Amino acid sequence: SDTEFWDKMQAEWEEMARRNWISENQEAPGQVTISTIEKGYYFHTDNPFKDWPGAFEEGVKKMKEGDLPVTILYLEAAILQEPNDAEAWQFLGITQAENENEQAAIVALQR
């Protein structure tokens, strides 16, 4: 159920924080932090859609088609273009969770 999923995700997040696995300066290969506004979320550095007009709409379209990796790239591009877009962050978090990237999902959903 959804409740069990989110409870498990919260428990994992708290365990990572307890073990200091989550760090503000943590780097991941192929990804980079963009600014202090997006602190904690690591965007793909080689995103071909970073300047794509209508990136959010394309991301939603790709999500409906089930193409999670491309959806993530479009949604990241949309957020880079509009960092305070709560709906884009929400869709990104949901997509990351569906793509089994729980840490990225939690960070995105917290935004």
Backbone as XML, in Angstrom:
<?xml version="1.0"?>
<chain id="A" units="angstrom">
  <residue number="1" name="SER">
    <atom name="N" x="0.836" y="-1.196" z="0.000"/>
    <atom name="CA" x="0.000" y="0.000" z="0.000"/>
    <atom name="C" x="0.872" y="1.248" z="0.000"/>
  </residue>
  <residue number="2" name="ASP">
    <atom name="N" x="0.293" y="2.367" z="-0.354"/>
    <atom name="CA" x="1.028" y="3.636" z="-0.388"/>
    <atom name="C" x="1.571" y="4.008" z="0.981"/>
  </residue>
  <residue number="3" name="THR">
    <atom name="N" x="0.769" y="3.789" z="2.012"/>
    <atom name="CA" x="1.196" y="4.147" z="3.365"/>
    <atom name="C" x="2.419" y="3.346" z="3.776"/>
  </residue>
  <residue number="4" name="GLU">
    <atom name="N" x="2.406" y="2.051" z="3.486"/>
    <atom name="CA" x="3.555" y="1.214" z="3.817"/>
    <atom name="C" x="4.800" y="1.660" z="3.072"/>
  </residue>
  <residue number="5" name="PHE">
    <atom name="N" x="4.631" y="2.004" z="1.790"/>
    <atom name="CA" x="5.752" y="2.472" z="0.974"/>
    <atom name="C" x="6.386" y="3.717" z="1.585"/>
  </residue>
  <residue number="6" name="TRP">
    <atom name="N" x="5.556" y="4.711" z="1.903"/>
    <atom name="CA" x="6.087" y="5.970" z="2.429"/>
    <atom name="C" x="6.657" y="5.792" z="3.840"/>
  </residue>
  <residue number="7" name="ASP">
    <atom name="N" x="6.044" y="4.916" z="4.652"/>
    <atom name="CA" x="6.595" y="4.626" z="5.979"/>
    <atom name="C" x="7.974" y="3.989" z="5.850"/>
  </residue>
  <residue number="8" name="LYS">
    <atom name="N" x="8.118" y="3.045" z="4.915"/>
    <atom name="CA" x="9.414" y="2.400" z="4.695"/>
    <atom name="C" x="10.443" y="3.418" z="4.207"/>
  </residue>
  <residue number="9" name="MET">
    <atom name="N" x="10.034" y="4.292" z="3.280"/>
    <atom name="CA" x="10.943" y="5.310" z="2.757"/>
    <atom name="C" x="11.397" y="6.248" z="3.880"/>
  </residue>
  <residue number="10" name="GLN">
    <atom name="N" x="10.477" y="6.644" z="4.741"/>
    <atom name="CA" x="10.819" y="7.521" z="5.867"/>
    <atom name="C" x="11.794" y="6.832" z="6.815"/>
  </residue>
  <residue number="11" name="ALA">
    <atom name="N" x="11.552" y="5.549" z="7.091"/>
    <atom name="CA" x="12.441" y="4.800" z="7.987"/>
    <atom name="C" x="13.841" y="4.682" z="7.398"/>
  </residue>
  <residue number="12" name="GLU">
    <atom name="N" x="13.921" y="4.424" z="6.090"/>
    <atom name="CA" x="15.232" y="4.340" z="5.433"/>
    <atom name="C" x="15.951" y="5.686" z="5.487"/>
  </residue>
  <residue number="13" name="TRP">
    <atom name="N" x="15.212" y="6.744" z="5.258"/>
    <atom name="CA" x="15.793" y="8.095" z="5.297"/>
    <atom name="C" x="16.357" y="8.385" z="6.689"/>
  </residue>
  <residue number="14" name="GLU">
    <atom name="N" x="15.583" y="8.074" z="7.717"/>
    <atom name="CA" x="16.030" y="8.325" z="9.087"/>
    <atom name="C" x="17.256" y="7.482" z="9.432"/>
  </residue>
  <residue number="15" name="GLU">
    <atom name="N" x="17.303" y="6.247" z="8.933"/>
    <atom name="CA" x="18.464" y="5.386" z="9.176"/>
    <atom name="C" x="19.710" y="5.945" z="8.481"/>
  </residue>
  <residue number="16" name="MET">
    <atom name="N" x="19.556" y="6.430" z="7.245"/>
    <atom name="CA" x="20.694" y="7.025" z="6.543"/>
    <atom name="C" x="21.188" y="8.264" z="7.274"/>
  </residue>
  <residue number="17" name="ALA">
    <atom name="N" x="20.271" y="9.069" z="7.753"/>
    <atom name="CA" x="20.653" y="10.271" z="8.493"/>
    <atom name="C" x="21.352" y="9.896" z="9.798"/>
  </residue>
  <residue number="18" name="ARG">
    <atom name="N" x="20.845" y="8.866" z="10.479"/>
    <atom name="CA" x="21.447" y="8.421" z="11.735"/>
    <atom name="C" x="22.874" y="7.943" z="11.518"/>
  </residue>
  <residue number="19" name="ARG">
    <atom name="N" x="23.116" y="7.277" z="10.419"/>
    <atom name="CA" x="24.454" y="6.757" z="10.130"/>
    <atom name="C" x="25.337" y="7.771" z="9.399"/>
  </residue>
  <residue number="20" name="ASN">
    <atom name="N" x="24.841" y="8.996" z="9.244"/>
    <atom name="CA" x="25.558" y="10.062" z="8.534"/>
    <atom name="C" x="25.869" y="9.686" z="7.093"/>
  </residue>
  <residue number="21" name="TRP">
    <atom name="N" x="24.980" y="8.902" z="6.476"/>
    <atom name="CA" x="25.160" y="8.558" z="5.065"/>
    <atom name="C" x="24.736" y="9.708" z="4.172"/>
  </residue>
  <residue number="22" name="ILE">
    <atom name="N" x="23.983" y="10.630" z="4.729"/>
    <atom name="CA" x="23.512" y="11.775" z="3.961"/>
    <atom name="C" x="24.374" y="12.961" z="4.341"/>
  </residue>
  <residue number="23" name="SER">
    <atom name="N" x="25.013" y="13.536" z="3.358"/>
    <atom name="CA" x="25.921" y="14.645" z="3.602"/>
    <atom name="C" x="25.650" y="15.741" z="2.593"/>
  </residue>
  <residue number="24" name="GLU">
    <atom name="N" x="25.736" y="16.974" z="3.039"/>
    <atom name="CA" x="25.515" y="18.087" z="2.126"/>
    <atom name="C" x="26.582" y="18.152" z="1.045"/>
  </residue>
  <residue number="25" name="ASN">
    <atom name="N" x="27.766" y="17.615" z="1.299"/>
    <atom name="CA" x="28.865" y="17.684" z="0.342"/>
    <atom name="C" x="29.033" y="16.391" z="-0.442"/>
  </residue>
  <residue number="26" name="GLN">
    <atom name="N" x="28.085" y="15.489" z="-0.341"/>
    <atom name="CA" x="28.182" y="14.195" z="-1.013"/>
    <atom name="C" x="28.109" y="14.391" z="-2.529"/>
  </residue>
  <residue number="27" name="GLU">
    <atom name="N" x="29.031" y="13.759" z="-3.245"/>
    <atom name="CA" x="29.040" y="13.828" z="-4.705"/>
    <atom name="C" x="28.732" y="12.448" z="-5.269"/>
  </residue>
  <residue number="28" name="ALA">
    <atom name="N" x="28.030" y="12.416" z="-6.371"/>
    <atom name="CA" x="27.738" y="11.164" z="-7.050"/>
    <atom name="C" x="28.327" y="11.237" z="-8.454"/>
  </residue>
  <residue number="29" name="PRO">
    <atom name="N" x="28.896" y="10.155" z="-8.963"/>
    <atom name="CA" x="29.484" y="10.180" z="-10.297"/>
    <atom name="C" x="28.451" y="10.523" z="-11.354"/>
  </residue>
  <residue number="30" name="GLY">
    <atom name="N" x="28.809" y="11.408" z="-12.280"/>
    <atom name="CA" x="27.906" y="11.776" z="-13.366"/>
    <atom name="C" x="26.838" y="12.770" z="-12.975"/>
  </residue>
  <residue number="31" name="GLN">
    <atom name="N" x="26.873" y="13.222" z="-11.731"/>
    <atom name="CA" x="25.870" y="14.179" z="-11.273"/>
    <atom name="C" x="26.580" y="15.295" z="-10.525"/>
  </residue>
  <residue number="32" name="VAL">
    <atom name="N" x="25.920" y="16.430" z="-10.419"/>
    <atom name="CA" x="26.512" y="17.571" z="-9.737"/>
    <atom name="C" x="25.401" y="18.398" z="-9.104"/>
  </residue>
  <residue number="33" name="THR">
    <atom name="N" x="25.699" y="19.021" z="-7.969"/>
    <atom name="CA" x="24.704" y="19.918" z="-7.389"/>
    <atom name="C" x="24.720" y="21.210" z="-8.196"/>
  </residue>
  <residue number="34" name="ILE">
    <atom name="N" x="23.576" y="21.835" z="-8.318"/>
    <atom name="CA" x="23.470" y="23.031" z="-9.145"/>
    <atom name="C" x="23.615" y="24.300" z="-8.316"/>
  </residue>
  <residue number="35" name="SER">
    <atom name="N" x="22.951" y="24.364" z="-7.188"/>
    <atom name="CA" x="23.050" y="25.552" z="-6.343"/>
    <atom name="C" x="22.570" y="25.201" z="-4.946"/>
  </residue>
  <residue number="36" name="THR">
    <atom name="N" x="22.682" y="26.151" z="-4.039"/>
    <atom name="CA" x="22.200" y="25.900" z="-2.685"/>
    <atom name="C" x="20.686" y="25.747" z="-2.657"/>
  </residue>
  <residue number="37" name="ILE">
    <atom name="N" x="19.989" y="26.267" z="-3.655"/>
    <atom name="CA" x="18.526" y="26.123" z="-3.705"/>
    <atom name="C" x="18.155" y="24.645" z="-3.819"/>
  </residue>
  <residue number="38" name="GLU">
    <atom name="N" x="18.897" y="23.885" z="-4.625"/>
    <atom name="CA" x="18.602" y="22.478" z="-4.829"/>
    <atom name="C" x="19.489" y="21.575" z="-3.979"/>
  </residue>
  <residue number="39" name="LYS">
    <atom name="N" x="20.009" y="22.080" z="-2.883"/>
    <atom name="CA" x="20.943" y="21.326" z="-2.044"/>
    <atom name="C" x="20.403" y="19.930" z="-1.744"/>
  </residue>
  <residue number="40" name="GLY">
    <atom name="N" x="21.245" y="18.952" z="-1.969"/>
    <atom name="CA" x="20.864" y="17.592" z="-1.658"/>
    <atom name="C" x="20.395" y="16.791" z="-2.852"/>
  </residue>
  <residue number="41" name="TYR">
    <atom name="N" x="19.959" y="17.421" z="-3.912"/>
    <atom name="CA" x="19.548" y="16.686" z="-5.111"/>
    <atom name="C" x="20.664" y="16.817" z="-6.136"/>
  </residue>
  <residue number="42" name="TYR">
    <atom name="N" x="21.079" y="15.693" z="-6.679"/>
    <atom name="CA" x="22.179" y="15.683" z="-7.643"/>
    <atom name="C" x="21.625" y="15.514" z="-9.050"/>
  </residue>
  <residue number="43" name="PHE">
    <atom name="N" x="21.739" y="16.578" z="-9.836"/>
    <atom name="CA" x="21.237" y="16.599" z="-11.199"/>
    <atom name="C" x="22.248" y="15.940" z="-12.143"/>
  </residue>
  <residue number="44" name="HIS">
    <atom name="N" x="21.745" y="15.328" z="-13.194"/>
    <atom name="CA" x="22.622" y="14.765" z="-14.219"/>
    <atom name="C" x="23.352" y="15.907" z="-14.931"/>
  </residue>
  <residue number="45" name="THR">
    <atom name="N" x="24.645" y="15.775" z="-15.093"/>
    <atom name="CA" x="25.440" y="16.846" z="-15.704"/>
    <atom name="C" x="25.334" y="16.853" z="-17.222"/>
  </residue>
  <residue number="46" name="ASP">
    <atom name="N" x="25.027" y="15.711" z="-17.802"/>
    <atom name="CA" x="24.974" y="15.613" z="-19.266"/>
    <atom name="C" x="23.534" y="15.541" z="-19.769"/>
  </residue>
  <residue number="47" name="ASN">
    <atom name="N" x="22.663" y="16.356" z="-19.205"/>
    <atom name="CA" x="21.241" y="16.340" z="-19.559"/>
    <atom name="C" x="21.033" y="17.032" z="-20.906"/>
  </residue>
  <residue number="48" name="PRO">
    <atom name="N" x="20.632" y="16.277" z="-21.929"/>
    <atom name="CA" x="20.439" y="16.884" z="-23.251"/>
    <atom name="C" x="19.218" y="17.804" z="-23.327"/>
  </residue>
  <residue number="49" name="PHE">
    <atom name="N" x="18.370" y="17.782" z="-22.288"/>
    <atom name="CA" x="17.136" y="18.571" z="-22.308"/>
    <atom name="C" x="17.205" y="19.822" z="-21.431"/>
  </residue>
  <residue number="50" name="LYS">
    <atom name="N" x="18.401" y="20.186" z="-20.943"/>
    <atom name="CA" x="18.502" y="21.263" z="-19.959"/>
    <atom name="C" x="17.957" y="22.599" z="-20.462"/>
  </residue>
  <residue number="51" name="ASP">
    <atom name="N" x="17.969" y="22.839" z="-21.751"/>
    <atom name="CA" x="17.428" y="24.093" z="-22.299"/>
    <atom name="C" x="16.158" y="23.862" z="-23.113"/>
  </residue>
  <residue number="52" name="TRP">
    <atom name="N" x="15.544" y="22.724" z="-22.941"/>
    <atom name="CA" x="14.379" y="22.332" z="-23.735"/>
    <atom name="C" x="13.152" y="23.143" z="-23.334"/>
  </residue>
  <residue number="53" name="PRO">
    <atom name="N" x="12.533" y="23.868" z="-24.299"/>
    <atom name="CA" x="11.288" y="24.583" z="-23.968"/>
    <atom name="C" x="10.166" y="23.563" z="-23.711"/>
  </residue>
  <residue number="54" name="GLY">
    <atom name="N" x="9.404" y="23.784" z="-22.661"/>
    <atom name="CA" x="8.312" y="22.874" z="-22.332"/>
    <atom name="C" x="8.804" y="21.554" z="-21.759"/>
  </residue>
  <residue number="55" name="ALA">
    <atom name="N" x="9.921" y="21.601" z="-21.034"/>
    <atom name="CA" x="10.512" y="20.379" z="-20.487"/>
    <atom name="C" x="9.554" y="19.678" z="-19.525"/>
  </residue>
  <residue number="56" name="PHE">
    <atom name="N" x="8.825" y="20.436" z="-18.709"/>
    <atom name="CA" x="7.899" y="19.821" z="-17.755"/>
    <atom name="C" x="6.813" y="19.039" z="-18.486"/>
  </residue>
  <residue number="57" name="GLU">
    <atom name="N" x="6.216" y="19.651" z="-19.489"/>
    <atom name="CA" x="5.149" y="18.997" z="-20.243"/>
    <atom name="C" x="5.660" y="17.738" z="-20.932"/>
  </residue>
  <residue number="58" name="GLU">
    <atom name="N" x="6.874" y="17.804" z="-21.491"/>
    <atom name="CA" x="7.476" y="16.617" z="-22.118"/>
    <atom name="C" x="7.724" y="15.526" z="-21.083"/>
  </residue>
  <residue number="59" name="GLY">
    <atom name="N" x="8.160" y="15.940" z="-19.891"/>
    <atom name="CA" x="8.391" y="14.978" z="-18.823"/>
    <atom name="C" x="7.128" y="14.249" z="-18.428"/>
  </residue>
  <residue number="60" name="VAL">
    <atom name="N" x="6.039" y="14.983" z="-18.306"/>
    <atom name="CA" x="4.748" y="14.368" z="-17.958"/>
    <atom name="C" x="4.324" y="13.393" z="-19.052"/>
  </residue>
  <residue number="61" name="LYS">
    <atom name="N" x="4.523" y="13.796" z="-20.305"/>
    <atom name="CA" x="4.180" y="12.925" z="-21.436"/>
    <atom name="C" x="4.995" y="11.629" z="-21.382"/>
  </residue>
  <residue number="62" name="LYS">
    <atom name="N" x="6.302" y="11.743" z="-21.145"/>
    <atom name="CA" x="7.170" y="10.563" z="-21.084"/>
    <atom name="C" x="6.834" y="9.690" z="-19.876"/>
  </residue>
  <residue number="63" name="MET">
    <atom name="N" x="6.404" y="10.321" z="-18.776"/>
    <atom name="CA" x="6.013" y="9.562" z="-17.597"/>
    <atom name="C" x="4.794" y="8.696" z="-17.922"/>
  </residue>
  <residue number="64" name="LYS">
    <atom name="N" x="3.832" y="9.255" z="-18.636"/>
    <atom name="CA" x="2.637" y="8.496" z="-19.015"/>
    <atom name="C" x="2.986" y="7.340" z="-19.951"/>
  </residue>
  <residue number="65" name="GLU">
    <atom name="N" x="4.070" y="7.514" z="-20.726"/>
    <atom name="CA" x="4.528" y="6.453" z="-21.626"/>
    <atom name="C" x="5.354" y="5.403" z="-20.886"/>
  </residue>
  <residue number="66" name="GLY">
    <atom name="N" x="5.735" y="5.706" z="-19.625"/>
    <atom name="CA" x="6.493" y="4.755" z="-18.824"/>
    <atom name="C" x="8.000" y="4.817" z="-19.011"/>
  </residue>
  <residue number="67" name="ASP">
    <atom name="N" x="8.494" y="5.857" z="-19.691"/>
    <atom name="CA" x="9.934" y="5.999" z="-19.933"/>
    <atom name="C" x="10.558" y="6.779" z="-18.771"/>
  </residue>
  <residue number="68" name="LEU">
    <atom name="N" x="10.855" y="6.090" z="-17.665"/>
    <atom name="CA" x="11.303" y="6.753" z="-16.442"/>
    <atom name="C" x="12.633" y="7.495" z="-16.588"/>
  </residue>
  <residue number="69" name="PRO">
    <atom name="N" x="13.673" y="6.907" z="-17.190"/>
    <atom name="CA" x="14.938" y="7.648" z="-17.293"/>
    <atom name="C" x="14.812" y="8.961" z="-18.074"/>
  </residue>
  <residue number="70" name="VAL">
    <atom name="N" x="14.067" y="8.948" z="-19.164"/>
    <atom name="CA" x="13.884" y="10.176" z="-19.950"/>
    <atom name="C" x="12.985" y="11.158" z="-19.195"/>
  </residue>
  <residue number="71" name="THR">
    <atom name="N" x="11.979" y="10.638" z="-18.503"/>
    <atom name="CA" x="11.119" y="11.492" z="-17.678"/>
    <atom name="C" x="11.953" y="12.257" z="-16.662"/>
  </residue>
  <residue number="72" name="ILE">
    <atom name="N" x="12.865" y="11.559" z="-15.999"/>
    <atom name="CA" x="13.714" y="12.190" z="-14.986"/>
    <atom name="C" x="14.546" y="13.311" z="-15.604"/>
  </residue>
  <residue number="73" name="LEU">
    <atom name="N" x="15.106" y="13.072" z="-16.773"/>
    <atom name="CA" x="15.909" y="14.114" z="-17.429"/>
    <atom name="C" x="15.069" y="15.346" z="-17.764"/>
  </residue>
  <residue number="74" name="TYR">
    <atom name="N" x="13.870" y="15.131" z="-18.298"/>
    <atom name="CA" x="12.993" y="16.267" z="-18.620"/>
    <atom name="C" x="12.588" y="17.033" z="-17.360"/>
  </residue>
  <residue number="75" name="LEU">
    <atom name="N" x="12.235" y="16.296" z="-16.298"/>
    <atom name="CA" x="11.811" y="16.974" z="-15.068"/>
    <atom name="C" x="12.971" y="17.710" z="-14.411"/>
  </residue>
  <residue number="76" name="GLU">
    <atom name="N" x="14.164" y="17.127" z="-14.442"/>
    <atom name="CA" x="15.329" y="17.849" z="-13.932"/>
    <atom name="C" x="15.560" y="19.127" z="-14.736"/>
  </residue>
  <residue number="77" name="ALA">
    <atom name="N" x="15.408" y="19.037" z="-16.056"/>
    <atom name="CA" x="15.568" y="20.226" z="-16.899"/>
    <atom name="C" x="14.538" y="21.290" z="-16.535"/>
  </residue>
  <residue number="78" name="ALA">
    <atom name="N" x="13.307" y="20.856" z="-16.309"/>
    <atom name="CA" x="12.246" y="21.803" z="-15.940"/>
    <atom name="C" x="12.590" y="22.499" z="-14.629"/>
  </residue>
  <residue number="79" name="ILE">
    <atom name="N" x="13.138" y="21.754" z="-13.671"/>
    <atom name="CA" x="13.489" y="22.333" z="-12.375"/>
    <atom name="C" x="14.681" y="23.266" z="-12.494"/>
  </residue>
  <residue number="80" name="LEU">
    <atom name="N" x="15.630" y="22.925" z="-13.338"/>
    <atom name="CA" x="16.768" y="23.826" z="-13.557"/>
    <atom name="C" x="16.298" y="25.150" z="-14.164"/>
  </residue>
  <residue number="81" name="GLN">
    <atom name="N" x="15.257" y="25.082" z="-14.975"/>
    <atom name="CA" x="14.703" y="26.290" z="-15.584"/>
    <atom name="C" x="13.840" y="27.072" z="-14.590"/>
  </residue>
  <residue number="82" name="GLU">
    <atom name="N" x="13.163" y="26.362" z="-13.691"/>
    <atom name="CA" x="12.280" y="26.988" z="-12.689"/>
    <atom name="C" x="12.437" y="26.247" z="-11.364"/>
  </residue>
  <residue number="83" name="PRO">
    <atom name="N" x="13.473" y="26.601" z="-10.578"/>
    <atom name="CA" x="13.805" y="25.847" z="-9.363"/>
    <atom name="C" x="12.708" y="25.784" z="-8.301"/>
  </residue>
  <residue number="84" name="ASN">
    <atom name="N" x="11.755" y="26.688" z="-8.312"/>
    <atom name="CA" x="10.713" y="26.701" z="-7.286"/>
    <atom name="C" x="9.403" y="26.079" z="-7.755"/>
  </residue>
  <residue number="85" name="ASP">
    <atom name="N" x="9.434" y="25.323" z="-8.849"/>
    <atom name="CA" x="8.231" y="24.681" z="-9.376"/>
    <atom name="C" x="7.905" y="23.441" z="-8.543"/>
  </residue>
  <residue number="86" name="ALA">
    <atom name="N" x="7.009" y="23.597" z="-7.576"/>
    <atom name="CA" x="6.670" y="22.507" z="-6.649"/>
    <atom name="C" x="6.102" y="21.299" z="-7.380"/>
  </residue>
  <residue number="87" name="GLU">
    <atom name="N" x="5.319" y="21.528" z="-8.411"/>
    <atom name="CA" x="4.728" y="20.409" z="-9.144"/>
    <atom name="C" x="5.807" y="19.596" z="-9.860"/>
  </residue>
  <residue number="88" name="ALA">
    <atom name="N" x="6.792" y="20.263" z="-10.430"/>
    <atom name="CA" x="7.894" y="19.554" z="-11.092"/>
    <atom name="C" x="8.684" y="18.730" z="-10.074"/>
  </residue>
  <residue number="89" name="TRP">
    <atom name="N" x="8.941" y="19.315" z="-8.904"/>
    <atom name="CA" x="9.641" y="18.570" z="-7.845"/>
    <atom name="C" x="8.831" y="17.345" z="-7.428"/>
  </residue>
  <residue number="90" name="GLN">
    <atom name="N" x="7.515" y="17.505" z="-7.303"/>
    <atom name="CA" x="6.654" y="16.393" z="-6.903"/>
    <atom name="C" x="6.703" y="15.272" z="-7.939"/>
  </residue>
  <residue number="91" name="PHE">
    <atom name="N" x="6.541" y="15.621" z="-9.203"/>
    <atom name="CA" x="6.581" y="14.615" z="-10.263"/>
    <atom name="C" x="7.958" y="13.949" z="-10.317"/>
  </residue>
  <residue number="92" name="LEU">
    <atom name="N" x="9.021" y="14.734" z="-10.120"/>
    <atom name="CA" x="10.364" y="14.170" z="-10.118"/>
    <atom name="C" x="10.524" y="13.168" z="-8.973"/>
  </residue>
  <residue number="93" name="GLY">
    <atom name="N" x="10.036" y="13.527" z="-7.797"/>
    <atom name="CA" x="10.118" y="12.627" z="-6.652"/>
    <atom name="C" x="9.363" y="11.327" z="-6.881"/>
  </residue>
  <residue number="94" name="ILE">
    <atom name="N" x="8.179" y="11.436" z="-7.418"/>
    <atom name="CA" x="7.370" y="10.245" z="-7.703"/>
    <atom name="C" x="8.072" y="9.364" z="-8.733"/>
  </residue>
  <residue number="95" name="THR">
    <atom name="N" x="8.612" y="9.996" z="-9.767"/>
    <atom name="CA" x="9.296" y="9.240" z="-10.821"/>
    <atom name="C" x="10.557" y="8.576" z="-10.287"/>
  </residue>
  <residue number="96" name="GLN">
    <atom name="N" x="11.305" y="9.288" z="-9.451"/>
    <atom name="CA" x="12.500" y="8.685" z="-8.864"/>
    <atom name="C" x="12.122" y="7.485" z="-7.985"/>
  </residue>
  <residue number="97" name="ALA">
    <atom name="N" x="11.031" y="7.590" z="-7.249"/>
    <atom name="CA" x="10.572" y="6.467" z="-6.424"/>
    <atom name="C" x="10.194" y="5.275" z="-7.302"/>
  </residue>
  <residue number="98" name="GLU">
    <atom name="N" x="9.473" y="5.535" z="-8.382"/>
    <atom name="CA" x="9.096" y="4.462" z="-9.297"/>
    <atom name="C" x="10.331" y="3.844" z="-9.949"/>
  </residue>
  <residue number="99" name="ASN">
    <atom name="N" x="11.383" y="4.648" z="-10.101"/>
    <atom name="CA" x="12.636" y="4.186" z="-10.701"/>
    <atom name="C" x="13.564" y="3.563" z="-9.649"/>
  </residue>
  <residue number="100" name="GLU">
    <atom name="N" x="13.036" y="3.380" z="-8.438"/>
    <atom name="CA" x="13.746" y="2.755" z="-7.320"/>
    <atom name="C" x="14.993" y="3.521" z="-6.884"/>
  </residue>
  <residue number="101" name="ASN">
    <atom name="N" x="14.942" y="4.831" z="-6.998"/>
    <atom name="CA" x="16.016" y="5.692" z="-6.498"/>
    <atom name="C" x="15.437" y="6.460" z="-5.310"/>
  </residue>
  <residue number="102" name="GLU">
    <atom name="N" x="15.363" y="5.774" z="-4.174"/>
    <atom name="CA" x="14.658" y="6.304" z="-3.019"/>
    <atom name="C" x="15.274" y="7.587" z="-2.469"/>
  </residue>
  <residue number="103" name="GLN">
    <atom name="N" x="16.609" y="7.657" z="-2.412"/>
    <atom name="CA" x="17.239" y="8.852" z="-1.846"/>
    <atom name="C" x="16.884" y="10.092" z="-2.684"/>
  </residue>
  <residue number="104" name="ALA">
    <atom name="N" x="16.999" y="9.981" z="-3.995"/>
    <atom name="CA" x="16.643" y="11.112" z="-4.861"/>
    <atom name="C" x="15.158" y="11.439" z="-4.728"/>
  </residue>
  <residue number="105" name="ALA">
    <atom name="N" x="14.325" y="10.407" z="-4.597"/>
    <atom name="CA" x="12.887" y="10.626" z="-4.443"/>
    <atom name="C" x="12.581" y="11.413" z="-3.179"/>
  </residue>
  <residue number="106" name="ILE">
    <atom name="N" x="13.214" y="11.037" z="-2.085"/>
    <atom name="CA" x="12.958" y="11.716" z="-0.817"/>
    <atom name="C" x="13.380" y="13.182" z="-0.905"/>
  </residue>
  <residue number="107" name="VAL">
    <atom name="N" x="14.565" y="13.420" z="-1.441"/>
    <atom name="CA" x="15.058" y="14.801" z="-1.531"/>
    <atom name="C" x="14.134" y="15.636" z="-2.407"/>
  </residue>
  <residue number="108" name="ALA">
    <atom name="N" x="13.729" y="15.090" z="-3.547"/>
    <atom name="CA" x="12.847" y="15.826" z="-4.455"/>
    <atom name="C" x="11.497" y="16.101" z="-3.800"/>
  </residue>
  <residue number="109" name="LEU">
    <atom name="N" x="10.941" y="15.097" z="-3.139"/>
    <atom name="CA" x="9.633" y="15.287" z="-2.513"/>
    <atom name="C" x="9.680" y="16.255" z="-1.338"/>
  </residue>
  <residue number="110" name="GLN">
    <atom name="N" x="10.816" y="16.343" z="-0.688"/>
    <atom name="CA" x="10.936" y="17.328" z="0.382"/>
    <atom name="C" x="10.931" y="18.749" z="-0.148"/>
  </residue>
  <residue number="111" name="ARG">
    <atom name="N" x="11.331" y="18.925" z="-1.373"/>
    <atom name="CA" x="11.339" y="20.247" z="-1.990"/>
    <atom name="C" x="9.932" y="20.709" z="-2.239"/>
  </residue>
</chain>
